[in-house]
């Protein structure tokens, strides 16, 4: 069986990269105290969003893994405002970390994460959801944005 890279691996890799580049002093600090503390809002929001979404996946006994076939179409909770709340939560954590570390330059990393996730995961997941849930998912897709 082919081993596939999970989105959380990308997330953890980019989070590690942000921290390493911070300690290597690659970037110039441009967000100063106390303004950098707003990063906590992003980080905590991202954690809460991921935990909430993960609970829904468990509640409805469907897979969180993008390579497996979903067994249930979730459209409540955070899925009312984003088709991809877990990915959005991870993005918030990355953004919040860069703000906490006072870096504007490192903001490129969360956006690289966004691009990779959208191109390599979201597009495929949405095709799978459309095949699995048809018109119900199509209507949902028209109503709810991909990110926010």
N, CA, C and O atoms as a GROMACS GRO file, in nm:
protein
  592
    1UNK      N    1   0.084  -0.119   0.000
    1UNK     CA    2   0.000   0.000   0.000
    1UNK      C    3   0.089   0.126   0.000
    1UNK      O    4   0.186   0.135   0.076
    2UNK      N    5   0.055   0.218  -0.084
    2UNK     CA    6   0.130   0.343  -0.096
    2UNK      C    7   0.109   0.429   0.029
    2UNK      O    8  -0.004   0.449   0.074
    3UNK      N    9   0.217   0.479   0.083
    3UNK     CA   10   0.209   0.565   0.201
    3UNK      C   11   0.184   0.709   0.155
    3UNK      O   12   0.257   0.762   0.071
    4UNK      N   13   0.081   0.771   0.210
    4UNK     CA   14   0.044   0.906   0.168
    4UNK      C   15   0.074   1.006   0.279
    4UNK      O   16   0.063   0.976   0.398
    5UNK      N   17   0.110   1.126   0.238
    5UNK     CA   18   0.138   1.232   0.335
    5UNK      C   19   0.005   1.292   0.380
    5UNK      O   20  -0.077   1.335   0.298
    6UNK      N   21  -0.014   1.295   0.510
    6UNK     CA   22  -0.136   1.351   0.567
    6UNK      C   23  -0.122   1.503   0.579
    6UNK      O   24  -0.011   1.554   0.593
    7UNK      N   25  -0.233   1.576   0.573
    7UNK     CA   26  -0.229   1.722   0.589
    7UNK      C   27  -0.167   1.765   0.723
    7UNK      O   28  -0.101   1.869   0.730
    8UNK      N   29  -0.187   1.686   0.828
    8UNK     CA   30  -0.127   1.721   0.957
    8UNK      C   31   0.026   1.716   0.951
    8UNK      O   32   0.093   1.788   1.025
    9UNK      N   33   0.080   1.632   0.865
    9UNK     CA   34   0.225   1.627   0.847
    9UNK      C   35   0.275   1.758   0.787
    9UNK      O   36   0.376   1.813   0.831
   10UNK      N   37   0.203   1.808   0.688
   10UNK     CA   38   0.237   1.938   0.629
   10UNK      C   39   0.228   2.047   0.736
   10UNK      O   40   0.317   2.131   0.748
   11UNK      N   41   0.119   2.044   0.812
   11UNK     CA   42   0.099   2.143   0.918
   11UNK      C   43   0.215   2.142   1.018
   11UNK      O   44   0.273   2.246   1.047
   12UNK      N   45   0.248   2.024   1.069
   12UNK     CA   46   0.356   2.014   1.168
   12UNK      C   47   0.491   2.052   1.107
   12UNK      O   48   0.576   2.111   1.174
   13UNK      N   49   0.512   2.017   0.981
   13UNK     CA   50   0.635   2.055   0.912
   13UNK      C   51   0.649   2.206   0.900
   13UNK      O   52   0.755   2.262   0.926
   14UNK      N   53   0.541   2.271   0.859
   14UNK     CA   54   0.545   2.417   0.845
   14UNK      C   55   0.556   2.486   0.981
   14UNK      O   56   0.624   2.587   0.993
   15UNK      N   57   0.490   2.431   1.083
   15UNK     CA   58   0.501   2.487   1.217
   15UNK      C   59   0.646   2.478   1.267
   15UNK      O   60   0.698   2.572   1.325
   16UNK      N   61   0.707   2.364   1.244
   16UNK     CA   62   0.848   2.344   1.281
   16UNK      C   63   0.938   2.442   1.204
   16UNK      O   64   1.030   2.499   1.261
   17UNK      N   65   0.911   2.459   1.076
   17UNK     CA   66   0.989   2.552   0.994
   17UNK      C   67   0.980   2.695   1.047
   17UNK      O   68   1.081   2.765   1.054
   18UNK      N   69   0.860   2.737   1.085
   18UNK     CA   70   0.842   2.871   1.141
   18UNK      C   71   0.929   2.889   1.265
   18UNK      O   72   0.998   2.989   1.281
   19UNK      N   73   0.924   2.789   1.353
   19UNK     CA   74   1.000   2.797   1.479
   19UNK      C   75   1.151   2.795   1.454
   19UNK      O   76   1.225   2.872   1.515
   20UNK      N   77   1.196   2.708   1.365
   20UNK     CA   78   1.340   2.700   1.333
   20UNK      C   79   1.388   2.832   1.274
   20UNK      O   80   1.492   2.884   1.316
   21UNK      N   81   1.314   2.885   1.177
   21UNK     CA   82   1.356   3.012   1.115
   21UNK      C   83   1.354   3.126   1.216
   21UNK      O   84   1.437   3.218   1.209
   22UNK      N   85   1.261   3.121   1.310
   22UNK     CA   86   1.257   3.222   1.415
   22UNK      C   87   1.387   3.217   1.499
   22UNK      O   88   1.449   3.320   1.524
   23UNK      N   89   1.425   3.097   1.540
   23UNK     CA   90   1.544   3.084   1.624
   23UNK      C   91   1.674   3.109   1.547
   23UNK      O   92   1.776   3.141   1.607
   24UNK      N   93   1.670   3.094   1.416
   24UNK     CA   94   1.786   3.127   1.334
   24UNK      C   95   1.792   3.276   1.303
   24UNK      O   96   1.885   3.324   1.238
   25UNK      N   97   1.691   3.349   1.351
   25UNK     CA   98   1.681   3.494   1.328
   25UNK      C   99   1.688   3.530   1.181
   25UNK      O  100   1.754   3.626   1.143
   26UNK      N  101   1.619   3.452   1.098
   26UNK     CA  102   1.617   3.476   0.955
   26UNK      C  103   1.535   3.600   0.921
   26UNK      O  104   1.565   3.672   0.825
   27UNK      N  105   1.433   3.625   0.999
   27UNK     CA  106   1.342   3.734   0.967
   27UNK      C  107   1.364   3.853   1.059
   27UNK      O  108   1.422   3.841   1.167
   28UNK      N  109   1.318   3.967   1.014
   28UNK     CA  110   1.324   4.087   1.096
   28UNK      C  111   1.193   4.098   1.174
   28UNK      O  112   1.085   4.082   1.117
   29UNK      N  113   1.203   4.124   1.301
   29UNK     CA  114   1.084   4.138   1.385
   29UNK      C  115   1.010   4.266   1.345
   29UNK      O  116   1.069   4.374   1.344
   30UNK      N  117   0.883   4.252   1.313
   30UNK     CA  118   0.807   4.369   1.269
   30UNK      C  119   0.675   4.386   1.344
   30UNK      O  120   0.605   4.485   1.325
   31UNK      N  121   0.642   4.291   1.429
   31UNK     CA  122   0.521   4.302   1.509
   31UNK      C  123   0.568   4.306   1.654
   31UNK      O  124   0.631   4.212   1.703
   32UNK      N  125   0.539   4.414   1.721
   32UNK     CA  126   0.596   4.434   1.853
   32UNK      C  127   0.492   4.411   1.963
   32UNK      O  128   0.372   4.418   1.941
   33UNK      N  129   0.544   4.384   2.082
   33UNK     CA  130   0.460   4.367   2.200
   33UNK      C  131   0.387   4.498   2.226
   33UNK      O  132   0.450   4.604   2.214
   34UNK      N  133   0.265   4.499   2.259
   34UNK     CA  134   0.176   4.388   2.292
   34UNK      C  135   0.097   4.335   2.173
   34UNK      O  136   0.017   4.243   2.187
   35UNK      N  137   0.119   4.394   2.054
   35UNK     CA  138   0.040   4.357   1.936
   35UNK      C  139   0.061   4.211   1.895
   35UNK      O  140  -0.031   4.148   1.843
   36UNK      N  141   0.180   4.158   1.919
   36UNK     CA  142   0.205   4.019   1.882
   36UNK      C  143   0.119   3.923   1.964
   36UNK      O  144   0.098   3.809   1.923
   37UNK      N  145   0.069   3.968   2.079
   37UNK     CA  146  -0.013   3.883   2.164
   37UNK      C  147  -0.148   3.849   2.101
   37UNK      O  148  -0.215   3.756   2.145
   38UNK      N  149  -0.188   3.924   1.999
   38UNK     CA  150  -0.310   3.890   1.925
   38UNK      C  151  -0.297   3.753   1.857
   38UNK      O  152  -0.396   3.690   1.822
   39UNK      N  153  -0.173   3.709   1.840
   39UNK     CA  154  -0.151   3.576   1.783
   39UNK      C  155  -0.217   3.467   1.865
   39UNK      O  156  -0.257   3.364   1.810
   40UNK      N  157  -0.228   3.488   1.996
   40UNK     CA  158  -0.295   3.388   2.082
   40UNK      C  159  -0.440   3.365   2.039
   40UNK      O  160  -0.491   3.253   2.048
   41UNK      N  161  -0.506   3.471   1.993
   41UNK     CA  162  -0.645   3.457   1.948
   41UNK      C  163  -0.651   3.360   1.831
   41UNK      O  164  -0.738   3.273   1.826
   42UNK      N  165  -0.558   3.374   1.736
   42UNK     CA  166  -0.554   3.284   1.620
   42UNK      C  167  -0.521   3.142   1.662
   42UNK      O  168  -0.588   3.047   1.621
   43UNK      N  169  -0.418   3.126   1.745
   43UNK     CA  170  -0.375   2.992   1.787
   43UNK      C  171  -0.487   2.922   1.863
   43UNK      O  172  -0.520   2.807   1.831
   44UNK      N  173  -0.545   2.988   1.962
   44UNK     CA  174  -0.651   2.925   2.041
   44UNK      C  175  -0.776   2.898   1.958
   44UNK      O  176  -0.840   2.794   1.974
   45UNK      N  177  -0.810   2.990   1.868
   45UNK     CA  178  -0.924   2.967   1.778
   45UNK      C  179  -0.901   2.846   1.690
   45UNK      O  180  -0.991   2.765   1.669
   46UNK      N  181  -0.779   2.832   1.640
   46UNK     CA  182  -0.745   2.718   1.555
   46UNK      C  183  -0.753   2.587   1.631
   46UNK      O  184  -0.802   2.487   1.578
   47UNK      N  185  -0.704   2.586   1.754
   47UNK     CA  186  -0.710   2.464   1.836
   47UNK      C  187  -0.854   2.427   1.864
   47UNK      O  188  -0.893   2.311   1.849
   48UNK      N  189  -0.934   2.524   1.906
   48UNK     CA  190  -1.076   2.498   1.936
   48UNK      C  191  -1.148   2.448   1.811
   48UNK      O  192  -1.225   2.352   1.818
   49UNK      N  193  -1.125   2.511   1.699
   49UNK     CA  194  -1.188   2.472   1.573
   49UNK      C  195  -1.152   2.328   1.535
   49UNK      O  196  -1.238   2.252   1.491
   50UNK      N  197  -1.025   2.291   1.551
   50UNK     CA  198  -0.982   2.155   1.519
   50UNK      C  199  -1.043   2.052   1.614
   50UNK      O  200  -1.086   1.945   1.569
   51UNK      N  201  -1.047   2.082   1.741
   51UNK     CA  202  -1.106   1.989   1.838
   51UNK      C  203  -1.256   1.971   1.814
   51UNK      O  204  -1.308   1.860   1.820
   52UNK      N  205  -1.325   2.081   1.788
   52UNK     CA  206  -1.468   2.078   1.760
   52UNK      C  207  -1.497   1.993   1.636
   52UNK      O  208  -1.585   1.908   1.636
   53UNK      N  209  -1.421   2.019   1.530
   53UNK     CA  210  -1.440   1.946   1.405
   53UNK      C  211  -1.407   1.798   1.422
   53UNK      O  212  -1.480   1.713   1.372
   54UNK      N  213  -1.298   1.768   1.490
   54UNK     CA  214  -1.260   1.629   1.514
   54UNK      C  215  -1.369   1.555   1.592
   54UNK      O  216  -1.398   1.439   1.565
   55UNK      N  217  -1.429   1.624   1.689
   55UNK     CA  218  -1.539   1.564   1.765
   55UNK      C  219  -1.657   1.530   1.675
   55UNK      O  220  -1.721   1.426   1.693
   56UNK      N  221  -1.686   1.616   1.579
   56UNK     CA  222  -1.796   1.588   1.486
   56UNK      C  223  -1.765   1.465   1.400
   56UNK      O  224  -1.853   1.382   1.377
   57UNK      N  225  -1.641   1.453   1.354
   57UNK     CA  226  -1.603   1.335   1.276
   57UNK      C  227  -1.623   1.209   1.359
   57UNK      O  228  -1.672   1.107   1.308
   58UNK      N  229  -1.587   1.214   1.485
   58UNK     CA  230  -1.605   1.097   1.574
   58UNK      C  231  -1.752   1.071   1.602
   58UNK      O  232  -1.797   0.956   1.601
   59UNK      N  233  -1.828   1.178   1.626
   59UNK     CA  234  -1.970   1.165   1.656
   59UNK      C  235  -2.045   1.096   1.540
   59UNK      O  236  -2.129   1.009   1.564
   60UNK      N  237  -2.014   1.136   1.418
   60UNK     CA  238  -2.082   1.080   1.301
   60UNK      C  239  -2.010   0.959   1.242
   60UNK      O  240  -2.051   0.906   1.138
   61UNK      N  241  -1.903   0.915   1.308
   61UNK     CA  242  -1.828   0.796   1.270
   61UNK      C  243  -1.788   0.797   1.122
   61UNK      O  244  -1.808   0.700   1.049
   62UNK      N  245  -1.731   0.909   1.081
   62UNK     CA  246  -1.679   0.920   0.946
   62UNK      C  247  -1.530   0.952   0.954
   62UNK      O  248  -1.480   0.995   1.058
   63UNK      N  249  -1.462   0.931   0.847
   63UNK     CA  250  -1.317   0.945   0.848
   63UNK      C  251  -1.271   1.090   0.840
   63UNK      O  252  -1.333   1.173   0.774
   64UNK      N  253  -1.163   1.117   0.908
   64UNK     CA  254  -1.098   1.246   0.900
   64UNK      C  255  -0.985   1.241   0.798
   64UNK      O  256  -0.931   1.344   0.758
   65UNK      N  257  -0.951   1.120   0.756
   65UNK     CA  258  -0.840   1.100   0.662
   65UNK      C  259  -0.887   1.130   0.519
   65UNK      O  260  -0.984   1.073   0.471
   66UNK      N  261  -0.815   1.220   0.452
   66UNK     CA  262  -0.859   1.263   0.318
   66UNK      C  263  -0.854   1.154   0.211
   66UNK      O  264  -0.915   1.168   0.106
   67UNK      N  265  -0.781   1.045   0.237
   67UNK     CA  266  -0.768   0.940   0.136
   67UNK      C  267  -0.874   0.832   0.147
   67UNK      O  268  -0.888   0.748   0.058
   68UNK      N  269  -0.949   0.835   0.255
   68UNK     CA  270  -1.053   0.734   0.274
   68UNK      C  271  -1.188   0.790   0.233
   68UNK      O  272  -1.209   0.911   0.227
   69UNK      N  273  -1.279   0.700   0.204
   69UNK     CA  274  -1.413   0.736   0.159
   69UNK      C  275  -1.498   0.781   0.279
   69UNK      O  276  -1.511   0.707   0.377
   70UNK      N  277  -1.556   0.902   0.272
   70UNK     CA  278  -1.639   0.948   0.382
   70UNK      C  279  -1.770   0.868   0.389
   70UNK      O  280  -1.825   0.830   0.286
   71UNK      N  281  -1.816   0.844   0.509
   71UNK     CA  282  -1.940   0.768   0.525
   71UNK      C  283  -2.058   0.857   0.565
   71UNK      O  284  -2.173   0.813   0.565
   72UNK      N  285  -2.027   0.981   0.598
   72UNK     CA  286  -2.133   1.072   0.642
   72UNK      C  287  -2.097   1.214   0.597
   72UNK      O  288  -1.981   1.255   0.602
   73UNK      N  289  -2.198   1.287   0.556
   73UNK     CA  290  -2.180   1.425   0.512
   73UNK      C  291  -2.217   1.518   0.627
   73UNK      O  292  -2.334   1.528   0.665
   74UNK      N  293  -2.117   1.586   0.682
   74UNK     CA  294  -2.138   1.676   0.796
   74UNK      C  295  -2.155   1.819   0.743
   74UNK      O  296  -2.069   1.869   0.670
   75UNK      N  297  -2.265   1.883   0.782
   75UNK     CA  298  -2.287   2.022   0.738
   75UNK      C  299  -2.325   2.112   0.855
   75UNK      O  300  -2.363   2.228   0.835
   76UNK      N  301  -2.315   2.061   0.977
   76UNK     CA  302  -2.347   2.143   1.093
   76UNK      C  303  -2.220   2.184   1.166
   76UNK      O  304  -2.109   2.152   1.122
   77UNK      N  305  -2.237   2.256   1.277
   77UNK     CA  306  -2.120   2.303   1.352
   77UNK      C  307  -2.036   2.398   1.268
   77UNK      O  308  -2.090   2.483   1.198
   78UNK      N  309  -1.905   2.383   1.274
   78UNK     CA  310  -1.818   2.474   1.198
   78UNK      C  311  -1.832   2.456   1.046
   78UNK      O  312  -1.789   2.541   0.969
   79UNK      N  313  -1.891   2.345   1.004
   79UNK     CA  314  -1.912   2.322   0.861
   79UNK      C  315  -2.020   2.413   0.804
   79UNK      O  316  -2.040   2.417   0.682
   80UNK      N  317  -2.091   2.486   0.890
   80UNK     CA  318  -2.190   2.584   0.842
   80UNK      C  319  -2.122   2.707   0.784
   80UNK      O  320  -2.179   2.777   0.701
   81UNK      N  321  -1.997   2.735   0.829
   81UNK     CA  322  -1.928   2.856   0.781
   81UNK      C  323  -1.805   2.827   0.696
   81UNK      O  324  -1.754   2.916   0.628
   82UNK      N  325  -1.757   2.702   0.698
   82UNK     CA  326  -1.640   2.665   0.619
   82UNK      C  327  -1.652   2.519   0.577
   82UNK      O  328  -1.687   2.433   0.658
   83UNK      N  329  -1.623   2.490   0.451
   83UNK     CA  330  -1.623   2.351   0.407
   83UNK      C  331  -1.500   2.278   0.458
   83UNK      O  332  -1.494   2.155   0.452
   84UNK      N  333  -1.402   2.352   0.507
   84UNK     CA  334  -1.274   2.294   0.550
   84UNK      C  335  -1.230   2.348   0.685
   84UNK      O  336  -1.123   2.408   0.694
   85UNK      N  337  -1.311   2.329   0.790
   85UNK     CA  338  -1.276   2.390   0.918
   85UNK      C  339  -1.147   2.337   0.981
   85UNK      O  340  -1.079   2.412   1.051
   86UNK      N  341  -1.112   2.211   0.959
   86UNK     CA  342  -0.987   2.161   1.017
   86UNK      C  343  -0.866   2.226   0.950
   86UNK      O  344  -0.772   2.267   1.018
   87UNK      N  345  -0.870   2.236   0.820
   87UNK     CA  346  -0.760   2.301   0.750
   87UNK      C  347  -0.752   2.448   0.790
   87UNK      O  348  -0.644   2.504   0.807
   88UNK      N  349  -0.869   2.510   0.803
   88UNK     CA  350  -0.872   2.650   0.844
   88UNK      C  351  -0.815   2.665   0.986
   88UNK      O  352  -0.743   2.761   1.014
   89UNK      N  353  -0.848   2.573   1.074
   89UNK     CA  354  -0.795   2.575   1.210
   89UNK      C  355  -0.643   2.565   1.211
   89UNK      O  356  -0.576   2.636   1.285
   90UNK      N  357  -0.589   2.476   1.128
   90UNK     CA  358  -0.443   2.462   1.120
   90UNK      C  359  -0.380   2.589   1.065
   90UNK      O  360  -0.273   2.631   1.110
   91UNK      N  361  -0.445   2.650   0.967
   91UNK     CA  362  -0.396   2.776   0.911
   91UNK      C  363  -0.394   2.885   1.018
   91UNK      O  364  -0.298   2.961   1.027
   92UNK      N  365  -0.499   2.892   1.100
   92UNK     CA  366  -0.504   2.991   1.207
   92UNK      C  367  -0.389   2.972   1.306
   92UNK      O  368  -0.330   3.069   1.353
   93UNK      N  369  -0.357   2.847   1.338
   93UNK     CA  370  -0.246   2.819   1.429
   93UNK      C  371  -0.114   2.866   1.369
   93UNK      O  372  -0.032   2.925   1.439
   94UNK      N  373  -0.094   2.839   1.240
   94UNK     CA  374   0.029   2.884   1.174
   94UNK      C  375   0.037   3.037   1.171
   94UNK      O  376   0.142   3.095   1.199
   95UNK      N  377  -0.074   3.101   1.137
   95UNK     CA  378  -0.076   3.248   1.134
   95UNK      C  379  -0.050   3.305   1.274
   95UNK      O  380   0.029   3.398   1.290
   96UNK      N  381  -0.117   3.249   1.372
   96UNK     CA  382  -0.100   3.296   1.509
   96UNK      C  383   0.043   3.280   1.559
   96UNK      O  384   0.094   3.366   1.630
   97UNK      N  385   0.106   3.170   1.523
   97UNK     CA  386   0.244   3.147   1.564
   97UNK      C  387   0.337   3.251   1.505
   97UNK      O  388   0.426   3.301   1.574
   98UNK      N  389   0.318   3.285   1.378
   98UNK     CA  390   0.404   3.387   1.316
   98UNK      C  391   0.383   3.523   1.382
   98UNK      O  392   0.479   3.599   1.400
   99UNK      N  393   0.258   3.554   1.417
   99UNK     CA  394   0.231   3.681   1.484
   99UNK      C  395   0.294   3.682   1.624
   99UNK      O  396   0.355   3.781   1.663
  100UNK      N  397   0.279   3.573   1.698
  100UNK     CA  398   0.340   3.563   1.831
  100UNK      C  399   0.492   3.580   1.825
  100UNK      O  400   0.552   3.640   1.914
  101UNK      N  401   0.552   3.527   1.720
  101UNK     CA  402   0.696   3.536   1.704
  101UNK      C  403   0.739   3.669   1.640
  101UNK      O  404   0.856   3.688   1.607
  102UNK      N  405   0.643   3.760   1.623
  102UNK     CA  406   0.667   3.898   1.578
  102UNK      C  407   0.714   3.909   1.433
  102UNK      O  408   0.782   4.004   1.397
  103UNK      N  409   0.677   3.812   1.351
  103UNK     CA  410   0.730   3.809   1.215
  103UNK      C  411   0.623   3.836   1.109
  103UNK      O  412   0.516   3.775   1.111
  104UNK      N  413   0.653   3.926   1.020
  104UNK     CA  414   0.567   3.948   0.903
  104UNK      C  415   0.620   3.864   0.787
  104UNK      O  416   0.542   3.810   0.707
  105UNK      N  417   0.751   3.854   0.778
  105UNK     CA  418   0.815   3.780   0.669
  105UNK      C  419   0.773   3.633   0.669
  105UNK      O  420   0.748   3.574   0.564
  106UNK      N  421   0.766   3.573   0.788
  106UNK     CA  422   0.731   3.431   0.797
  106UNK      C  423   0.585   3.403   0.764
  106UNK      O  424   0.545   3.286   0.758
  107UNK      N  425   0.505   3.508   0.742
  107UNK     CA  426   0.365   3.486   0.703
  107UNK      C  427   0.355   3.414   0.569
  107UNK      O  428   0.249   3.361   0.535
  108UNK      N  429   0.463   3.410   0.494
  108UNK     CA  430   0.462   3.336   0.368
  108UNK      C  431   0.441   3.187   0.392
  108UNK      O  432   0.385   3.118   0.308
  109UNK      N  433   0.484   3.138   0.506
  109UNK     CA  434   0.474   2.994   0.535
  109UNK      C  435   0.328   2.949   0.550
  109UNK      O  436   0.291   2.849   0.489
  110UNK      N  437   0.244   3.019   0.629
  110UNK     CA  438   0.104   2.978   0.633
  110UNK      C  439   0.036   2.983   0.496
  110UNK      O  440  -0.050   2.900   0.466
  111UNK      N  441   0.075   3.079   0.414
  111UNK     CA  442   0.015   3.087   0.281
  111UNK      C  443   0.063   2.974   0.189
  111UNK      O  444  -0.010   2.930   0.100
  112UNK      N  445   0.186   2.929   0.210
  112UNK     CA  446   0.235   2.812   0.136
  112UNK      C  447   0.153   2.690   0.178
  112UNK      O  448   0.117   2.608   0.093
  113UNK      N  449   0.126   2.677   0.308
  113UNK     CA  450   0.042   2.568   0.359
  113UNK      C  451  -0.096   2.573   0.292
  113UNK      O  452  -0.147   2.471   0.245
  114UNK      N  453  -0.156   2.692   0.290
  114UNK     CA  454  -0.288   2.710   0.229
  114UNK      C  455  -0.288   2.661   0.084
  114UNK      O  456  -0.379   2.589   0.043
  115UNK      N  457  -0.188   2.698   0.008
  115UNK     CA  458  -0.180   2.659  -0.134
  115UNK      C  459  -0.165   2.509  -0.149
  115UNK      O  460  -0.235   2.448  -0.230
  116UNK      N  461  -0.076   2.448  -0.073
  116UNK     CA  462  -0.055   2.303  -0.082
  116UNK      C  463  -0.181   2.227  -0.045
  116UNK      O  464  -0.220   2.134  -0.115
  117UNK      N  465  -0.244   2.266   0.064
  117UNK     CA  466  -0.366   2.198   0.109
  117UNK      C  467  -0.477   2.212   0.006
  117UNK      O  468  -0.547   2.116  -0.025
  118UNK      N  469  -0.492   2.332  -0.047
  118UNK     CA  470  -0.599   2.354  -0.146
  118UNK      C  471  -0.577   2.274  -0.274
  118UNK      O  472  -0.668   2.209  -0.325
  119UNK      N  473  -0.456   2.278  -0.324
  119UNK     CA  474  -0.426   2.211  -0.451
  119UNK      C  475  -0.424   2.059  -0.438
  119UNK      O  476  -0.483   1.989  -0.521
  120UNK      N  477  -0.359   2.007  -0.335
  120UNK     CA  478  -0.339   1.862  -0.326
  120UNK      C  479  -0.441   1.786  -0.242
  120UNK      O  480  -0.448   1.664  -0.249
  121UNK      N  481  -0.520   1.857  -0.162
  121UNK     CA  482  -0.615   1.786  -0.077
  121UNK      C  483  -0.759   1.830  -0.100
  121UNK      O  484  -0.845   1.748  -0.130
  122UNK      N  485  -0.786   1.959  -0.085
  122UNK     CA  486  -0.924   2.006  -0.093
  122UNK      C  487  -0.988   1.975  -0.227
  122UNK      O  488  -1.102   1.928  -0.231
  123UNK      N  489  -0.920   1.998  -0.336
  123UNK     CA  490  -0.977   1.969  -0.468
  123UNK      C  491  -1.019   1.823  -0.479
  123UNK      O  492  -1.128   1.792  -0.527
  124UNK      N  493  -0.932   1.732  -0.435
  124UNK     CA  494  -0.963   1.588  -0.442
  124UNK      C  495  -1.075   1.550  -0.346
  124UNK      O  496  -1.163   1.470  -0.380
  125UNK      N  497  -1.072   1.606  -0.227
  125UNK     CA  498  -1.175   1.576  -0.128
  125UNK      C  499  -1.311   1.622  -0.178
  125UNK      O  500  -1.411   1.552  -0.160
  126UNK      N  501  -1.316   1.738  -0.240
  126UNK     CA  502  -1.444   1.789  -0.288
  126UNK      C  503  -1.498   1.705  -0.403
  126UNK      O  504  -1.619   1.687  -0.415
  127UNK      N  505  -1.410   1.654  -0.488
  127UNK     CA  506  -1.455   1.564  -0.594
  127UNK      C  507  -1.514   1.436  -0.533
  127UNK      O  508  -1.617   1.387  -0.578
  128UNK      N  509  -1.446   1.385  -0.432
  128UNK     CA  510  -1.492   1.265  -0.363
  128UNK      C  511  -1.628   1.288  -0.296
  128UNK      O  512  -1.716   1.202  -0.302
  129UNK      N  513  -1.643   1.403  -0.233
  129UNK     CA  514  -1.769   1.436  -0.166
  129UNK      C  515  -1.882   1.449  -0.268
  129UNK      O  516  -1.994   1.406  -0.242
  130UNK      N  517  -1.854   1.508  -0.382
  130UNK     CA  518  -1.954   1.525  -0.487
  130UNK      C  519  -1.998   1.389  -0.541
  130UNK      O  520  -2.117   1.366  -0.563
  131UNK      N  521  -1.903   1.299  -0.562
  131UNK     CA  522  -1.937   1.165  -0.608
  131UNK      C  523  -2.017   1.088  -0.503
  131UNK      O  524  -2.111   1.016  -0.536
  132UNK      N  525  -1.979   1.104  -0.380
  132UNK     CA  526  -2.042   1.029  -0.270
  132UNK      C  527  -2.180   1.084  -0.233
  132UNK      O  528  -2.273   1.006  -0.206
  133UNK      N  529  -2.195   1.216  -0.231
  133UNK     CA  530  -2.318   1.276  -0.179
  133UNK      C  531  -2.396   1.359  -0.281
  133UNK      O  532  -2.500   1.416  -0.248
  134UNK      N  533  -2.347   1.365  -0.404
  134UNK     CA  534  -2.418   1.425  -0.516
  134UNK      C  535  -2.476   1.563  -0.495
  134UNK      O  536  -2.407   1.656  -0.453
  135UNK      N  537  -2.605   1.575  -0.525
  135UNK     CA  538  -2.671   1.705  -0.526
  135UNK      C  539  -2.672   1.771  -0.388
  135UNK      O  540  -2.666   1.893  -0.377
  136UNK      N  541  -2.678   1.690  -0.283
  136UNK     CA  542  -2.676   1.745  -0.147
  136UNK      C  543  -2.546   1.822  -0.123
  136UNK      O  544  -2.547   1.932  -0.067
  137UNK      N  545  -2.435   1.763  -0.166
  137UNK     CA  546  -2.306   1.830  -0.149
  137UNK      C  547  -2.294   1.949  -0.245
  137UNK      O  548  -2.236   2.052  -0.209
  138UNK      N  549  -2.347   1.936  -0.362
  138UNK     CA  550  -2.342   2.044  -0.461
  138UNK      C  551  -2.416   2.168  -0.408
  138UNK      O  552  -2.367   2.280  -0.423
  139UNK      N  553  -2.530   2.148  -0.348
  139UNK     CA  554  -2.606   2.259  -0.289
  139UNK      C  555  -2.527   2.322  -0.173
  139UNK      O  556  -2.520   2.444  -0.160
  140UNK      N  557  -2.470   2.237  -0.090
  140UNK     CA  558  -2.391   2.283   0.023
  140UNK      C  559  -2.271   2.366  -0.025
  140UNK      O  560  -2.240   2.470   0.033
  141UNK      N  561  -2.206   2.319  -0.129
  141UNK     CA  562  -2.088   2.386  -0.184
  141UNK      C  563  -2.122   2.527  -0.234
  141UNK      O  564  -2.040   2.618  -0.224
  142UNK      N  565  -2.242   2.543  -0.288
  142UNK     CA  566  -2.285   2.674  -0.336
  142UNK      C  567  -2.315   2.769  -0.219
  142UNK      O  568  -2.303   2.891  -0.232
  143UNK      N  569  -2.355   2.712  -0.106
  143UNK     CA  570  -2.396   2.789   0.011
  143UNK      C  571  -2.279   2.826   0.103
  143UNK      O  572  -2.278   2.934   0.161
  144UNK      N  573  -2.181   2.737   0.116
  144UNK     CA  574  -2.074   2.753   0.215
  144UNK      C  575  -1.939   2.768   0.143
  144UNK      O  576  -1.906   2.690   0.053
  145UNK      N  577  -1.864   2.867   0.185
  145UNK     CA  578  -1.732   2.891   0.124
  145UNK      C  579  -1.631   2.785   0.165
  145UNK      O  580  -1.648   2.716   0.265
  146UNK      N  581  -1.526   2.773   0.085
  146UNK     CA  582  -1.423   2.673   0.111
  146UNK      C  583  -1.348   2.701   0.242
  146UNK      O  584  -1.333   2.611   0.325
  147UNK      N  585  -1.303   2.823   0.261
  147UNK     CA  586  -1.226   2.856   0.381
  147UNK      C  587  -1.314   2.930   0.480
  147UNK      O  588  -1.352   2.873   0.582
  148UNK      N  589  -1.348   3.055   0.453
  148UNK     CA  590  -1.444   3.130   0.538
  148UNK      C  591  -1.522   3.226   0.453
  148UNK      O  592  -1.607   3.299   0.504
   0.00000   0.00000   0.00000
